[in-house]
Amino acid sequence: MSSSPADEPTRVRREATREALIEATAQIMLDEGYAAATSRRVAAQAGVKSALVHYYFPSMDDLFVAVLRDKAEAILEHQREAMAESEPLHALWLLNSAHDTQLFTEFLAMANHRKAIRSEIVSYAMRFRDIEEGAMTLALNARGIDLERFPPVVMSMIMGSLARMVFHEQGLGISRGHDQARAFIEQCLQRFEMPSWDPQPEIGNQERAAPVRSGVDEAAMGSEGGGRADRC
């Protein structure tokens, strides 16, 4: 049965309250850790009565799963957008360095103690990795890189893990090795990133000229002449 126009304001208010509880929980997890996200603390952060937390979410596990799904879907959308960038590997590196990484880490810690969270986070983690591996595979193939020597899944794991490590260490005030790590990753990204093709002008129905490779592209493709494409 469809809702009447008179029910619409109530539906909107309920959705707004539910969203406020999700956002409040996520913020507490970021600021103080997941253990601090109790029903009373969440209610106070959202500016509602504590009873409303369990009205919308029968258990805290239900609330945490809702937060995970909400934020994970947003990250997946950002990953898809990164895939459409002219430099998708650079975009994915920046995405792994964003503050959403901290929230994801809180869920990883929570997964050790809450089975409901564990199954959800495994599902999303596999989807994240699939997208990153897909981007890396496309880039390495375009560069003519040997996928057996440089497995895309391993390369994407190295990139993502290092980005998250640098991000977390920065939060702790640790900076040793970070400049070198960024320089190393930038060198690898430049070598393995999707090639940049010079745009060709429209010339009626004539064939377009062959795209021109950059100097980095030629270096990456010239693996027979010294194996430069097989090293960062």
C-alpha positions in Angstrom: 0.0 0.0 0.0 1.5 3.3 -1.0 1.7 6.1 1.5 -0.6 9.1 1.3 0.7 12.7 0.9 -0.1 13.3 4.6 2.3 10.5 5.5 5.2 12.1 3.6 6.4 14.5 6.3 6.5 11.7 8.8 8.5 9.5 6.5 10.9 12.2 5.8 11.4 12.9 9.6 12.0 9.2 10.3 14.5 9.0 7.5 16.3 12.1 8.7 16.4 10.7 12.3 17.7 7.4 11.1 20.4 9.1 9.0 21.3 11.3 12.0 21.9 8.2 14.1 24.1 6.7 11.4 26.2 9.8 11.1 26.5 10.3 14.8 27.7 6.7 15.2 30.3 7.1 12.4 31.6 10.3 14.0 32.0 8.8 17.4 33.8 5.9 15.9 36.2 8.3 14.1 36.7 10.5 17.2 36.8 8.0 20.0 36.7 4.5 18.6 33.9 2.0 18.2 33.8 1.1 21.9 32.6 4.6 22.7 29.6 4.3 20.4 27.0 3.3 23.0 23.3 3.9 22.5 23.3 6.8 25.0 26.4 8.4 23.4 25.0 8.0 19.9 21.6 9.6 21.0 23.4 12.5 22.6 25.5 13.1 19.5 22.4 13.0 17.3 20.4 15.2 19.6 17.6 12.7 20.2 16.3 10.6 23.1 18.2 7.4 23.8 15.1 5.3 23.3 15.0 6.3 19.7 18.2 4.5 19.0 16.7 1.1 19.7 13.4 2.1 18.0 15.3 2.4 14.7 17.9 -0.2 15.4 16.8 -3.1 17.7 20.5 -3.8 18.6 23.8 -2.0 18.4 24.9 -4.6 15.9 22.0 -3.5 13.7 23.2 0.1 14.0 26.8 -0.8 13.2 25.8 -2.8 10.2 23.7 0.2 8.9 26.7 2.5 9.4 29.0 0.0 7.6 26.7 -0.4 4.7 26.1 3.3 4.3 29.8 4.3 4.4 31.0 1.2 2.4 28.5 1.9 -0.4 29.8 5.5 -0.5 33.4 4.3 -0.8 32.4 1.9 -3.6 30.9 4.8 -5.5 34.1 6.8 -5.0 36.0 3.8 -6.3 33.9 3.7 -9.4 34.4 7.4 -9.9 38.1 6.9 -9.5 38.1 4.3 -12.3 36.7 7.0 -14.7 39.6 9.4 -13.9 42.3 9.9 -16.4 44.8 8.6 -13.8 42.7 5.9 -11.9 45.6 4.5 -9.9 46.5 7.9 -8.6 42.9 8.4 -7.7 42.7 5.1 -5.9 45.9 5.9 -4.0 44.3 9.2 -2.7 41.1 7.4 -1.9 43.0 4.9 0.3 44.6 7.8 2.0 41.2 9.5 2.9 39.6 9.6 6.4 37.2 6.9 5.4 40.1 4.5 5.9 40.1 5.2 9.6 36.4 4.2 9.9 37.1 1.1 7.9 39.9 0.2 10.3 37.5 0.6 13.3 35.2 -1.9 11.6 38.1 -4.3 11.1 38.8 -4.1 14.8 35.1 -4.6 15.6 34.9 -7.6 13.4 37.2 -9.6 15.7 34.4 -9.4 18.4 31.1 -9.1 16.5 30.2 -11.9 14.0 27.5 -9.8 12.4 30.1 -7.2 11.4 32.6 -9.7 10.3 30.5 -11.2 7.5 29.5 -7.7 6.3 33.0 -6.4 6.2 34.4 -9.4 4.4 31.8 -9.0 1.7 32.6 -5.3 1.2 36.4 -5.8 1.4 36.2 -8.3 -1.4 34.2 -5.8 -3.5 36.8 -3.1 -2.7 39.6 -5.4 -3.8 37.9 -6.5 -7.0 37.6 -2.8 -8.1 41.2 -2.0 -7.2 42.5 -5.2 -8.9 40.4 -4.4 -12.0 41.9 -0.9 -12.3 45.5 -2.3 -11.8 44.9 -5.1 -14.3 43.7 -2.6 -17.0 46.7 -0.3 -16.3 49.3 -3.0 -16.4 47.9 -4.5 -19.5 47.9 -1.1 -21.2 51.6 -0.7 -20.3 52.5 -4.2 -21.5 53.6 -5.3 -18.0 54.2 -9.0 -17.3 51.2 -9.9 -15.1 52.9 -13.0 -13.8 55.8 -11.0 -12.4 53.6 -8.2 -11.2 50.2 -9.8 -10.2 47.6 -7.0 -10.3 46.0 -8.2 -7.0 49.4 -8.0 -5.2 50.2 -4.6 -6.7 46.9 -3.2 -5.7 47.2 -4.7 -2.2 50.7 -3.1 -1.8 49.4 0.3 -2.9 46.3 0.2 -0.7 48.0 -1.1 2.3 50.9 1.4 2.2 48.4 4.3 1.7 46.5 3.2 4.8 49.6 2.7 6.9 50.9 6.2 6.1 47.5 7.6 6.9 47.3 5.8 10.3 50.8 6.6 11.3 50.3 10.3 10.5 47.5 10.2 13.0 49.9 8.9 15.6 52.5 11.5 14.8 54.8 9.1 13.1 56.4 10.4 9.9 59.6 8.5 9.5 59.9 7.0 6.0 56.7 8.7 4.8 58.4 11.0 2.3 60.4 8.1 0.9 57.2 5.9 0.7 55.3 8.6 -1.2 58.2 9.1 -3.6 58.4 5.4 -4.2 54.7 5.0 -4.8 54.7 8.0 -7.1 57.5 6.5 -9.1 55.5 3.2 -9.4 52.3 5.0 -10.2 54.0 7.0 -13.0 55.4 3.7 -14.4 52.2 1.7 -14.1 49.4 4.3 -14.5 47.1 4.1 -17.5 48.9 5.6 -20.5 48.0 9.2 -21.5 47.0 9.4 -25.1 47.4 12.6 -26.9 43.9 13.6 -28.2 43.6 13.7 -32.0 41.5 16.3 -33.9 38.5 15.3 -35.8 39.4 15.0 -39.5 36.1 14.3 -41.3 35.8 10.6 -42.1 39.6 10.1 -42.4 41.4 7.8 -40.1 42.8 9.3 -36.9 46.5 9.4 -36.5 47.9 6.7 -34.1 48.1 7.9 -30.5 51.4 9.2 -29.4 53.0 7.6 -26.3 54.8 9.6 -23.7 58.4 9.0 -22.7 57.2 7.1 -19.6 55.0 4.9 -21.9 58.0 4.0 -24.1 60.1 3.2 -21.1 57.4 0.9 -19.7 56.9 -0.8 -23.0 60.6 -1.4 -23.6 61.0 -4.3 -21.2 63.1 -6.2 -23.8 65.7 -3.5 -23.7 66.9 -3.8 -20.1 63.7 -4.7 -18.3 62.9 -1.1 -17.2 59.1 -1.9 -17.1 59.7 -4.7 -14.6 61.0 -2.3 -11.9 59.5 0.6 -10.0 
